[in-house]
Amino acid sequence: AHLLDALLTAVNYDGLNSCLPQAVPAVPAGQTNPALPAALASMLQHLQAEDMLLFKAPVQESDMRGGWVDRNGNGIPDGPDELLVDIFTPGTQTRVFDFSQAEFVKGEALPQGQLTPTAQLPAATCGYQKFHIDDLVTGANVGSADGVTLSPDGTKAAFPLLVNGKFEVNSMSLDGTELTCLTCGQGGPNDGARWRPVSGDTILFVSDRDHPYAIGGDGAGFGQELYAMRPDGTNPTRLTTSDPAATNYHANWSPDGKRIVWGTTQNKTWDVMVADFISDSQGMRLAPAQRIVHDTTWWETHGFSADGGSILTTNTRAGFLSTDIYSIDLASGARQRLTTNLTWDEHAHLSPDGSKIAWISTRWHPAAVSALTTAGISPLYDFLWVVPGISFDFLDPPAGYSSELTLMNADATNVQQLTTDGIVVADNQWSSDGTKIIFRQSDANAGTSKIRLLTFDDCK
């Protein structure tokens, strides 16, 4: 009941704020962040009460109520245990959410690690201190869909734009000419574009065309499938087949263009998947996929390490909607937590030379919603909170976050802020030569977004 009250309060807050921005209280004495608006403060109280009841004592599956089952009998909520959500198929005792095979994550504040140790960092190809930013496209038609990408030869970009009220993948030369809609007339919406490295002969994207009641897109939702097409929009090919209530999203290529990593909710969890991409006389397809992660937190996928042996992700296992950047070793499954700030870190991508990680971070500006991630709430239900959480975290100023494009070494040192605009930077990707970063930037107050290109001016 507390969980449902919290969700309804969040939806109500988002709805009210879309019509009339809710007042944000002043900054309490001795603090740096404003206090939560009344509705979000009520939501927090419900979440804290829900957590207290959830972990008061373990339950048995036969109890027919929510809680955690102490599978290993140690009296501590930990990985081998099971989360029970008391939602059942009508008229049955079959649970809608089956987490019997999922790792149970009450909350795990891993120490900060590093993707690549300092001694192994390659020589950087740029100084990363001098740069300029150009606007490629500006307007309400840019919207908030993910999927900005550059061709391997550095001459074109692909990104989603609103066309006749729905998102479509478009390509454009970097000088602003040759704007072409690649997916118009195919069904959709379509977003989540990623250009294949090296050969440049394929663009991955996400489409709603297979499920008539789909909601969302490459960021989150249900009813999305992965597709591939040629760079001129021809030969669109479906790569995944999932239930209408599932999504496939955030597909990214390995540096050699031979594998992809993506996220799926087919099992009502945010799972991380890796598969080989095959394109031959029989067409484009994925080889049998390997599931890398299956637990009760939210995972989002962003790409591979330079050697292809690890993947970069975002995850909330440190606490409720406390997103951090993680790497996962594909051979051992070992996880490294690369950022430990309790605000929002997401959309991490490694430079082609393997020396730098670019991502978005909200650490640079005070925000009322920071109280939600510092309250110590468990991340067990984050699979339910991602969509409403993104709404009140980013789309409803002034209580929500602003984010900036941020850079650090692959050993997690030398963190630097690249943009200083105080709005929202989201999806981003490096150019194949490592001299540029394309990114989307949105201003919720103005209702406009931009596709922007950052060029480092101190490269060899």
BAZA-269227 format. One record per residue (C-alpha): x, y, z. Coordinates in steps of 0.1 Angstrom, whole numbers. Each point is the difference from the previous one (the first is absolute). Layout:
[[X Y Z]]
...
END
This chain:
[[0 0 0]]
[[28 24 8]]
[[17 -8 -33]]
[[-32 7 -20]]
[[-5 32 20]]
[[35 11 -8]]
[[-5 -8 -38]]
[[-33 18 -1]]
[[15 30 18]]
[[28 2 -25]]
[[-24 -2 -29]]
[[-22 27 16]]
[[30 22 5]]
[[11 -4 -36]]
[[-35 8 -12]]
[[-4 31 21]]
[[34 13 -8]]
[[-7 -3 -38]]
[[-28 25 5]]
[[13 22 29]]
[[36 -4 13]]
[[0 -10 36]]
[[17 23 24]]
[[34 -12 14]]
[[7 9 36]]
[[30 20 9]]
[[34 -16 8]]
[[-1 -11 37]]
[[27 15 22]]
[[33 -18 -2]]
[[-9 -18 -33]]
[[8 6 -36]]
[[-31 -15 -17]]
[[-35 14 2]]
[[-26 -20 19]]
[[-24 -24 -18]]
[[-33 14 -12]]
[[-29 -13 21]]
[[-12 -27 -24]]
[[35 -15 -4]]
[[6 3 38]]
[[-32 -21 4]]
[[13 -25 -26]]
[[32 -3 20]]
[[-19 -8 32]]
[[-19 -27 -17]]
[[32 -15 -14]]
[[16 0 34]]
[[-30 -17 16]]
[[-1 -26 -28]]
[[37 -8 5]]
[[-5 -4 38]]
[[-29 -24 -5]]
[[18 -19 -28]]
[[30 -8 21]]
[[-17 -4 34]]
[[1 -38 -3]]
[[3 -25 -28]]
[[-31 -16 -14]]
[[-9 -33 -16]]
[[-13 -3 -35]]
[[-31 -17 14]]
[[-8 32 19]]
[[-14 15 -32]]
[[13 35 8]]
[[30 21 -9]]
[[34 -2 16]]
[[32 -19 -2]]
[[6 -37 3]]
[[31 -10 18]]
[[11 -27 -24]]
[[34 -6 15]]
[[-12 2 36]]
[[26 24 13]]
[[-25 26 12]]
[[15 27 -22]]
[[-16 14 -32]]
[[27 -9 -26]]
[[5 -13 -36]]
[[-13 -36 3]]
[[-33 12 15]]
[[-32 8 -19]]
[[-21 31 -3]]
[[-38 -6 1]]
[[-23 25 -15]]
[[-36 -7 10]]
[[-16 6 -34]]
[[-16 -31 -15]]
[[-16 -11 -32]]
[[-38 5 6]]
[[-17 -31 13]]
[[33 -19 6]]
[[29 -2 24]]
[[25 7 -28]]
[[22 30 8]]
[[2 26 -28]]
[[36 8 11]]
[[21 -32 3]]
[[34 8 16]]
[[9 -35 10]]
[[30 -1 -23]]
[[10 37 4]]
[[28 12 23]]
[[-15 18 30]]
[[16 34 5]]
[[-10 18 32]]
[[26 26 -6]]
[[37 -3 -5]]
[[24 29 1]]
[[30 -14 -18]]
[[33 20 4]]
[[11 20 -30]]
[[20 -20 -25]]
[[15 7 -34]]
[[-5 -13 -35]]
[[37 2 -9]]
[[28 4 25]]
[[22 31 -3]]
[[30 -20 -11]]
[[-20 -15 -29]]
[[-16 32 -13]]
[[10 6 -36]]
[[15 33 -10]]
[[-29 25 -5]]
[[-5 13 -35]]
[[-13 33 13]]
[[7 24 28]]
[[-37 2 8]]
[[3 35 13]]
[[-8 21 -30]]
[[-32 -5 -19]]
[[-29 18 -17]]
[[-37 -10 -4]]
[[-21 4 -31]]
[[-38 -4 -3]]
[[-10 -24 -27]]
[[-38 1 4]]
[[-21 21 24]]
[[-38 0 6]]
[[-30 -17 15]]
[[3 -27 -26]]
[[32 -13 16]]
[[-20 -11 31]]
[[13 -23 27]]
[[6 -33 -19]]
[[34 -18 4]]
[[22 -11 -29]]
[[26 25 -13]]
[[29 -15 -20]]
[[27 9 -25]]
[[11 -20 -31]]
[[34 -16 2]]
[[14 23 -27]]
[[-11 31 20]]
[[-21 16 -27]]
[[-35 -7 11]]
[[-21 -2 31]]
[[-33 -20 7]]
[[-25 9 27]]
[[-38 -1 6]]
[[-22 30 -9]]
[[-37 5 3]]
[[-17 -5 -34]]
[[-38 3 -1]]
[[-2 -5 37]]
[[22 -30 4]]
[[38 -6 3]]
[[18 -12 -31]]
[[37 -6 -6]]
[[16 26 -22]]
[[35 5 -14]]
[[18 32 -9]]
[[34 12 -11]]
[[19 18 27]]
[[-2 32 -21]]
[[-38 0 5]]
[[-9 -12 -35]]
[[-16 -32 -13]]
[[-25 -4 28]]
[[-17 -33 -8]]
[[-27 -20 18]]
[[12 -36 0]]
[[-30 -17 17]]
[[-30 21 -12]]
[[-27 -22 -14]]
[[12 -32 18]]
[[-22 3 31]]
[[13 9 34]]
[[9 22 19]]
[[37 -6 -6]]
[[30 12 20]]
[[31 -13 17]]
[[23 3 -31]]
[[36 -15 2]]
[[22 0 -31]]
[[21 -32 -4]]
[[38 6 6]]
[[27 -8 -26]]
[[-22 -9 -30]]
[[-28 25 6]]
[[-23 -22 -20]]
[[-28 -3 27]]
[[-19 22 24]]
[[-16 -16 30]]
[[-33 15 13]]
[[-30 -6 22]]
[[-35 -2 -14]]
[[-36 -2 14]]
[[-14 -13 -33]]
[[-7 -35 11]]
[[-21 8 31]]
[[-30 23 -5]]
[[-4 10 36]]
[[37 8 6]]
[[10 29 23]]
[[34 16 3]]
[[31 -6 -22]]
[[37 -6 3]]
[[1 16 35]]
[[-26 -23 16]]
[[-35 -13 -5]]
[[-16 -31 -15]]
[[-6 -13 -35]]
[[35 8 -15]]
[[20 -24 -22]]
[[36 3 -14]]
[[3 6 -37]]
[[29 5 -25]]
[[0 17 -34]]
[[24 12 -26]]
[[12 36 4]]
[[-24 12 -28]]
[[-30 -15 19]]
[[-4 -31 -21]]
[[-4 -36 11]]
[[-14 6 35]]
[[4 -33 19]]
[[-15 -10 33]]
[[27 -14 23]]
[[-20 -9 32]]
[[-34 -15 8]]
[[-15 7 34]]
[[-33 2 18]]
[[-20 32 -5]]
[[5 10 36]]
[[38 -2 -4]]
[[26 25 -14]]
[[33 -4 -18]]
[[21 31 2]]
[[33 18 1]]
[[18 -22 -25]]
[[37 8 -5]]
[[27 -15 -22]]
[[34 -15 10]]
[[30 20 -14]]
[[4 -25 -28]]
[[-37 0 -9]]
[[-4 -37 5]]
[[-20 -1 32]]
[[-27 20 16]]
[[-11 5 36]]
[[-35 11 10]]
[[-26 -1 27]]
[[-33 -19 1]]
[[-29 -4 24]]
[[-13 -32 -14]]
[[3 -17 34]]
[[-15 31 19]]
[[35 10 11]]
[[25 23 -17]]
[[23 -27 -15]]
[[33 7 -18]]
[[4 -20 -32]]
[[30 -6 -24]]
[[-2 -17 -34]]
[[20 -3 -33]]
[[-13 21 -29]]
[[0 -20 -32]]
[[-6 15 -35]]
[[5 -24 -29]]
[[-19 -14 -30]]
[[-28 -11 23]]
[[-5 35 14]]
[[6 18 33]]
[[-6 -17 33]]
[[13 -6 35]]
[[17 -32 11]]
[[-14 -16 31]]
[[1 26 27]]
[[19 -3 34]]
[[-17 15 30]]
[[26 18 21]]
[[-20 13 29]]
[[-34 -10 15]]
[[-8 17 33]]
[[-26 22 17]]
[[16 34 -9]]
[[0 22 -31]]
[[27 -5 -26]]
[[6 21 -31]]
[[26 -9 -26]]
[[25 24 -17]]
[[28 -19 -18]]
[[32 -20 2]]
[[35 6 13]]
[[27 6 -27]]
[[10 -37 0]]
[[-36 -12 0]]
[[5 -20 32]]
[[-23 22 22]]
[[-32 20 -4]]
[[-9 34 14]]
[[-34 3 17]]
[[-20 21 24]]
[[-15 -17 31]]
[[-19 9 32]]
[[13 -27 23]]
[[15 26 24]]
[[-35 13 9]]
[[-34 12 -12]]
[[5 17 -34]]
[[36 7 10]]
[[15 -6 -35]]
[[37 -7 -3]]
[[22 -11 -29]]
[[12 -36 2]]
[[21 -23 -22]]
[[-6 -37 -2]]
[[27 -25 -10]]
[[-16 -23 -26]]
[[22 -29 9]]
[[-2 0 38]]
[[-32 21 6]]
[[20 22 24]]
[[-14 35 5]]
[[18 32 5]]
[[-18 31 13]]
[[16 29 -19]]
[[-19 29 16]]
[[-12 3 36]]
[[-18 34 1]]
[[-35 -4 14]]
[[-16 21 -27]]
[[-7 -12 -36]]
[[29 -14 -22]]
[[-11 -15 -33]]
[[8 -4 -38]]
[[36 -10 3]]
[[21 -5 -32]]
[[37 -8 -3]]
[[22 20 -24]]
[[14 -21 -29]]
[[35 2 14]]
[[-13 -15 33]]
[[13 29 21]]
[[-31 20 8]]
[[-36 -6 11]]
[[-27 26 -9]]
[[-33 -1 18]]
[[-27 22 14]]
[[0 10 37]]
[[-23 21 22]]
[[27 5 27]]
[[7 36 -12]]
[[-33 16 11]]
[[-20 -2 33]]
[[-34 -17 -4]]
[[-29 -7 24]]
[[-4 -36 -14]]
[[35 -8 14]]
[[-18 -7 33]]
[[-15 -31 -16]]
[[33 -17 -8]]
[[16 10 34]]
[[-29 -15 20]]
[[14 -36 0]]
[[-30 -15 -18]]
[[6 -34 -15]]
[[1 -3 -38]]
[[-21 -32 -2]]
[[-29 16 -17]]
[[19 22 -24]]
[[-14 -20 -29]]
[[-33 18 7]]
[[16 34 7]]
[[21 7 -31]]
[[-27 17 -21]]
[[-17 21 28]]
[[35 6 14]]
[[13 15 -32]]
[[-31 22 -1]]
[[4 16 35]]
[[39 -2 -1]]
[[4 18 -33]]
[[-32 12 -17]]
[[-15 20 28]]
[[22 30 10]]
[[8 16 23]]
[[0 -30 25]]
[[18 -23 -25]]
[[35 -4 -12]]
[[19 17 -27]]
[[29 -20 -15]]
[[32 9 -17]]
[[23 -19 -24]]
[[28 -12 22]]
[[34 -16 -7]]
[[25 -21 20]]
[[29 -24 -6]]
[[-7 -37 -4]]
[[16 -4 34]]
[[-28 22 15]]
[[23 29 7]]
[[1 36 -13]]
[[-38 7 -1]]
[[-8 31 -20]]
[[-31 18 -10]]
[[-4 7 -38]]
[[-33 19 -2]]
[[-12 26 24]]
[[-35 8 -12]]
[[-21 -12 30]]
[[-25 -19 -21]]
[[0 -37 -10]]
[[26 -17 -20]]
[[-10 -36 -9]]
[[11 -25 -26]]
[[35 4 -15]]
[[26 -18 -21]]
[[36 4 -11]]
[[12 4 -36]]
[[21 -29 -12]]
[[32 21 1]]
[[-7 11 36]]
[[1 38 -8]]
[[-38 6 3]]
[[-30 -8 22]]
[[-35 3 -14]]
[[-27 5 27]]
[[-36 11 6]]
[[-8 28 23]]
[[-36 9 12]]
[[-15 30 17]]
[[-32 -11 17]]
[[-10 37 8]]
[[3 11 -36]]
[[-13 -32 -15]]
[[28 -3 -25]]
[[30 -23 -5]]
[[32 1 -20]]
[[23 -25 -17]]
[[34 14 7]]
[[36 -9 -10]]
[[30 5 23]]
[[33 1 -18]]
[[33 -2 19]]
[[24 26 -14]]
[[32 -14 17]]
[[3 -34 -18]]
[[31 -13 -18]]
END
